[in-house]
């Protein structure tokens, strides 16, 4: 049975964009799934624009998404980067989180070590089973294969995805001298049954955890059995706006215009402040994405000074030596001394907050440490942007960097709104702007995604964008987001990614070639606009990009060119070894393909979709 309905997912200046989605009844072992979980999976499938017909595979994606969001504290990650492949036994998903950053490359890890001098690590291993009960054997399998994953002999794992995870794992343990403590291990076994705390299952879990402890690799091991109610709760959490309730006794009102516009200044002891940055499970909340320093790179010297101040034991001196924290929130409700804020971000104090988190278990009396804080409540996005810019101008970041970054982000957001209907994308200038909307996630362009698409398509850096955006920004940050840049460059690169991702999603291009997508975007530009690329701020750049945009908007021609490019790359497997996960991370691959441009043009010009 299918029920189709329409969603008016956004309105901008009186316009509406309509999308439809279908509800399907999923079955497990011949029995229908409960209606609530079914509805959530359908919503997830639509929001992620997934084209997956296999119920078990879709459930794995759903579970991986919910679990990683819960441990990572954010849903800003690529679902394809956490799957272990179809032939992997015992483990369906893996996420590796280093210093609260989702990492996918060795370069990511090296960058975090360079910035912070040391790292804290979380491994998340997941098994999802579309069964209506908890199975003792399957639980044992997750524990057994998890131990094998961390062993010296990992030969039983054959997929390219698992080989990649193993490589990252091995690299982390090779940096043992950089680990603040042994990694934490989070194991999740998820099914659609009801967890009843069965003694036999508990015994299996206990034995498996004890065996993992015997490796002496982990500082903490957590095993979470999740039934249908738990996974429903985890999915709801992916939709929730950030919220925190804390005691705010020592405060003054800086100004109050109305209930929506108010500012407070005061101090919080760390035991109250940590409620803003850590959730009930001890996971660091995604409250720092709007901090400009996070984009430009942290300052290790600042971290060192903050740490030294904390470890002196003089907690009272901290408030005099530290600039404090600035929080911007959409709403604040104060009842007596209890404050509740919602949809908030820490726009100044990212490094202070992270150093406090890192030291909260090792510094005696840290709960009483006094932290200066300003909380500004406003629904005005421009004011939020101004506050972010102003509060981040206090240290080594140059004023012109701040102005360019903040002003250009606003221009981009407005520019994206000028495109409608089929090619409508939205630019998320502030983290979480569209978290509770019905806009499909693949139509939301984050600053991290924007950096990658521009670097790949217009800076000829497709081999360097596979990691987390801090790594990419370090490489190209001084070349982009300039005030005089033509906004169309950024939109075209985002639309190109959207178009090629849609070809993978709809199986027009085999998903096994997805790692070539950024190289395909670069080659697409070179094939469509054969003239030399103008400077980003040149008037000629507008027409240069319009030529590319015209082809991107022609679905048939866009599909033919992208499919032809990928088909050419696939034909060069002998020279490039394209099934090697690292193939598209190598600069040599980029140079090889650029040198083959004339050959690629002939190949694509004569290519037809029927050849696939």
N, C-alpha and C positions, 0 to 999 in steps of 0.2 A: 504493500500500500504506500502510495506517495502523496504527500500534501505539499502543494507549491504555493508560495505566497511571496509578496514583494516587500522590500524594506526600503524606506526612504532614509538613506544612511547619513546624509549630510545636507545641510542647506547653507549656501553662501550667497549673500546678496540676492536672496529670493529664488535661487535656482535649486533644483532637486536632482539628485542622481539616483536612479533606481536600479537595484540588483534583485535577482530572484534566487531562491535556493529551495531545495527539495528535502523533505524528511523521509527517511527510509527506515523501515523496521529491521534492526539487526538481530540475528539469532545466534545462540550459543548452544551447540549440541542439539539443535532442533527446537530449542526453547527460546522464546522472545526475550530480549534484554529488558530490564526494567525501564519504564518510560522516562524517568528523570535522566538516567545515564544516557539513554538513547538520544534524548533531546540535546544533552550537552555535547555528545560526540558529533551530532549533526551540526550544531552551532560551531564547534571547533573546525570541522571539515570545511564549512562555508567560509569562516573567518580567515582560515589559512589558505583558502583556494586550493585545496587538495583534490586530486583526481585519482583517488584510490578506491577500488571496488572490493578488494579483499578485506573482509571484516577484521580478521586477526591482525593484519598489517596496520590497518587504520587504528585499531585499539592500541597497538604498540606506540604509534606516533602520539596518540592522545595521552597515554600514560607517561611517555618520555617528557612531553611538554609540561604536564602538570607537576611531575616530580622535580625536574630540573628547575623550574620556576620557584618551587618551594625551597630548594636548597640554595639556589643562586640568588634569589630575591628579585629576579627580573625575568621577563619573558623576551628579552632582546637577544635572541640567539637563533642560529640556523638549525632547524629540525634535522636537516640532512647531516649535520656535523656531529650528531649524537647517536645516530643509528649504528649498529654493529654489523649490519649486512644480513641477508636472508639465511645464510648457511651457518651462522654462529650458534653454538650450543650454549644454553644456560644463561646467557646475558643478551638482553635486547637493546640496551642503551647504556652509554657511558658518557659522563661529563667530567671534565677536569677543570677545577677552579683554583686559580693561583692569585693570592692577594686580592680576593674578591673580584677577579677578572676571569671571564670565560676564555680559556686558551685553546688554540687549535694548531699552533705551530711551535717549533723549538725557538724560533725568533721571538714569539710572544713571551716565552719564559725568559729568554735572555734579556729582553727589554725591561721586564719587571725586576729582574735581578740588578740590572744596571741602575734603574731608577731608585730602588728601595734597598739595595745591598743584601736583602734577605727575603725569603718567601715563606708564606704559609699556604698549605695545599689541602684541597678536599677532592677526594675521588668519589664519584657517585656511580653506582652500578645498579642496573634496573632489570627486572624480569617481569614481563606482562603476560598473563595467561587468560584467555577468554574461556574460563571455566567458572562454574557456579559454586566451587568449593575450594578450600585450601588443600593442596596436595603435598603430603609429607616428602615424597620423592622429588617433586619439582623444587620445593624449598631447599632440600638437600643439594640439588643440582646447582642452584644459584650460589650456595656457599662453597661448594666444591670447585666450580669453575671460576669463582672469584679468587680463590686461593691459587688456582693454576695460573690465572692472569698475572698475579704478583710473584709467581715463581720464576726460577731461572729457565725452566723448560716450557716454552709457550708454543711448541710446535703444533699442538692440536688446533690452534686458532689459525685459520687459513685465509679468511677474507682480507681484502685490502684495508677495509675499515679497521679491523682488529689489529692488523700489523701497524697501522698508524698510531692507534691508542697505545700499543705496546712500546713503540718508539718514544712517545712522549713520556710514558711511565718510566722507562729506563733512564731517560735523560734527567728527569726530576730526581731520581734516586742517585744518579751520578753527581748531583749537586748537593750532596748531603751536608756539606759544610755551610751551605747557604740556607738550609732549613731552620726556621725558628724553633720548630719542634717537629716530631714525626707527623706525617700526613694524617688527616682524619678520613675514615672510610664510612660511607653511607650506603647501605644496601636496602633496596626496596623490592619487595615481592608483591605484585598487584594482581588481584583477581576480582571477579564480580560476585564473590561469595560474601559471607558474613564472618568476620573474625570473632571467634568465641573463646579465645585464650586457651585452646586445647592443650592439655599437658604434654601429649606426644609431640605436637608441633613445637611447643616451647622447648622441649628437650633437644629436638633436632637443631633448633636455632642456637641454643646454648652451646652444644657440642661444636657446631660450625664456627661460632664466634671465638670459642676457646682455641680452636685450631688456627684461626687467623691471628689471634694474639700471639701464638707461639712463633710467628714469623718475626716478631719484634720490629715490625715495620710501621705500626700505627700508634698514634697517641690516643685515639678513640675509635671504637667500632660501634656503629649503630645499625640495627636491623629493624626495618619498619614493615610489618605485614599490613597491607592495605586492602580492605574490602570495598564494596561499592559505595558505602557512605563516606569513607575516607577519601576516595578518589573524587567523589562529587565535591567534597569540601575543598580539595586541592584545586579543582578547576574553578570553583567560585573565587578562590584566592587570586587566580590569574586575572580576574576581572575587577578586583577591588582597587579603589584608589587608596593611596597611602594614608594611614590614619594613626594617630598616637594620642594617648591620654596620659597626663603627668601632673605632678604637683608643682605649681608655679607661684610660690609664696612671695618671693622677693622680686617685685616688678613695679615699674611705673608706666603710666600711659604716655607715650611720646606724642601721639595725636589720635584723634578719633573724629572722622568725618561722618560716618554712618556705620551700620552693622557690618558692611562689606569692606570698609576702608579704615583700618586701625593698626597702630603700631605700638609694640611694647618693648621696653628695655629692662633687663634685669640679670639675675644670676641663677644658675641651676647647679645643684650638686650632681656629680656624675651619675649617682644612682637613679636620678630622675632623667637626666639628659640621655642616658643610654636607651631609654624607652623610645626616643626619636630615631635611633639609628640601628637598633637590634630588635628583631621580632621575638615572639614568645618561644621560638625554637632555637634562639641564639644565632639566627641568620642575619647578616648585615643587610639592612634594607637598601633598596635602590634609590637613595636620596641624594646622590652626589652627581648625577648625570648633567645637571645644569651648571656645574662648577667649571669655569673656563680653564682653570689650571689643569683639570683632568684632561682637557683637550691638548693644551700646550705642553703638558708634561710636569710631573711633580718635582719638587726641589729636595734632593736628599739632605742637604745641609739644614733646611728648615726642620725636616723630620728628626734629624739627629739632635737639634737644639731642644725641640719639644720633649723628646724622650729623656734627655739629660735633666731637664727641669722636673719632669714627673718623678724620675728615679732618685732625686735628691731627698725625697721624703717630705719636703716642705710643700705640702699641697696648697697652703694659703698663698704662696708666692706665685702660683700658676696664674691666678686671675689678674695679677698685676703685670705679668710679663707676656701675656697672650692677648692678641687682638680680639679673640672671641669668635663666636659663631653668629652667622646671619641666616635666618630661616625665612623663606617666602612661602606663604600658604594661601590657598583659596578661601579658607574660612578658619576662624578660631572661635570657640565657645568657651567662656570661662564661668564656672559656677563655684563661688567661694574662691578657694585656692586651686581648684582642679581645672586644668585647661585641656581642651581637645582640639587638635588641628587635623585638617584633612586636605589631601592633594597638595603636599608640601615638598619642598626641596631645600637642601642646605646649599646655599649659593656662595658662601664663604666659610671656610673652616673644614674643608675636606681633609686636609692633611692632619690637622689637629684631631679630628674625629677618628681617623684611622689609627693614629698613634695611640690614642686612648684605648681603642678596641684591642690593639695588639698587646697592650700592657695591663689590661684590666684584671688578669688572673695572676699577675706576678708582682704588682706593687701594693704593698700593704696600705690600707687607708684610702685607696683611690676612689671609693664610693663617695667620700666626703670632699673630694677635690671640687673647688668652685669654678664654674665656667661662665664667663660673661656671654650673654646671648641677646640678640635682637630678633623679635618675631614680627613680621610685617604681613598683615592679611590684606589681600587685594585680589580682585578678579580681573583687573586690567593687565592684559598680557604685555603691553608696552611698558607699564611701570615695572612689572617683574623683570623685564629685560634690562631696564635702566638700573635697577637695584643690583642685578647680577654684574653688570658692567662696573658700577661704582664700587662695589665691595671688593671686586677683584683687582682694583687699581692700586692696592696698598703695598704690593711687593714688587718683585723683580719683573713682572710681566709689563711689557712696554704699553703705554697708553694707546699708541696707534694700532697695536695688535688687538687690543680690546675693542676699540671703536670699529675697526674693520670687521672683526668677527661678529660682533653684536648687531651692527647696522646691516651688514650684508645678509645675516640670517633673516632679519625682518623682511628685507627686499625679496629674498627667495620665497618666503612663505606667501607673500602677496602675488608674486609672479606665478607660482604654481596654481593659484586659484583662477587664473585666466584660461586654463585648459579645462574642458568639460567633457561630459559623457564618457565615451569609450576610453579616452586617453586621460581621464581625470586622475591625477595623483595628488596627495596632500603632503606638504612638507611639515614635519614635526619639529618646530623650532624649540619647543619646550618639552622635555621628557614627560610622557604620560598624557599629553594633550588629548589624545584620541583613545586612551586606554579603555574607557567605558562606552565607546561608540560602536556602531555596527559597520564601520569602514573595514573592508577586508585588509588584513595585515599587509598583503603584498602591494597595496596601493599607498601605504604609509612610508614615506622616505625620512629616515632618521639622519642626523648629522654624520653618524658613523658610516651609514650606507652611502651617503653622498660623497664622502671623502673617497671611498673605494671606487665608486663608479667613474668619477672624474679622473682619478689617478689612472685607472685602467684604460678608459676610452680616449682621453685627451692628453694624457701625459706619458703614454706608452709604458705604463707600469703594471701590466696585468699580472706579472709574476710576483709582485710585491704586495698584493692586496688580500692574500688568503688569511692573514692573521687578524687579531683584534685591532680596532681602529687606532688605538694609541701607537701601535707599531707603525701603521701606515702613515699616520699624521706626522710622526717623527721624520719620515722620509720626504713627504711632499707638502707639509704644513705651510711652508713659506711661499708656496707657489699658487695657493688657492685662496678663495674667499676674500679676494681683494675688492675694495669698494668699487673700482671701475670695471671689474669683470662683467661680461655679458651674462645675464642670468640664464639665457637660453642654453648655454653650455651645460649647466647643471641639470636643467630639466631634461634635455636630450639624453644625457648619460643615464639618468634615472629611468627614463622611458625605455631606453635600449635594454637595460637590465630587466625591466618588467616584461618586455616583449619576449626576450629569449627564455626567461624563467617560465613564462606561460607555455612556450613550446616544449619544455621539459615536462611541465605539469600535465599537459594534454597528450603526452607521449608522441608528439610530432618528431622529437629528437630523443633518442635513448638516454635515459638518465645517467648511464654510466659515463657519458661524456660531459657531465655537468661541470666538472672542474675546468673545462676549457671555456666556460662562458665569458670570462673577462677577456681572454685572448680573442674570442669571437667578436666581442664588442669593439675592440681596437681595430681589428681587420675590417669590420663592417664600415667604420668611419673611413678607413683608407680606401676601400673599394668604391664607396658612394661619392666621396669628395676627393677627387684625384689631385686637386691643386694643393699647394703647400698650405699648411694650417696657419692662419694668422695668429697674432698675439691674443691672449684672452680679453684684453681691453680694446682691441682694434675694431673699428666700425665694420670692416669686412667680415669679422667673425660672426656677425648676425646672419648674413647670407650663407656663409659656410655651414652654419648649423641648421638653417632653414632647409637646405638641400637634404641634409641627413634626416631631419624631422619629416619631410615630405615622404620619404621612403619608409620610415618607421610607421607612419600613419596609413600606408598602403599595406594592409595585412597580408595579401597574397605575395607581394614583392618582398616584403620584410621576411616572411616565412621562407621564401625561396632562397634568399641570400644567406640568412642565418643557417638554414639546413645545408646549403652548399658549402659554407665555410666549415661547419663541423664535419661534414662528409669528407672534405679534403684533409682536415686534421686527422680524422680516423684512418684515412688511407696511408698516412705516414707513420703508422704504429711501429714499423720496423726501424725507422730512423729515430723516432722520439720516445718509444716505449711509453705510450700514453696511458697505459694501465698502471704505471708506476705513479703512486699518489703524489710524489714529489716533482713529477714531470713539469707541471704547470706552475711550480714555485721557482723554477730555475730561469735565470735571465737568458741562458742559452736557448731555451725554448722560444722565448719572445724574439730574440734576434734571428733564429732560424726561420720563423714564420714571416717576419718582416722581409727577410731576404728572398722569400718565396712569393712575394706579393704578385708579381707578374704572372706566375704560374697559377696562383690562387684565382686571380681575375679570370683567366681563361677557363679554369675549372668551373667557377661559379657561373660565368656567362652561359655555359653550355649545360648547366645542371638543371634538372627538372625534378619536381617533388616525387614523381612516379618512380624515380630511381631508388628511393629509400627501401 
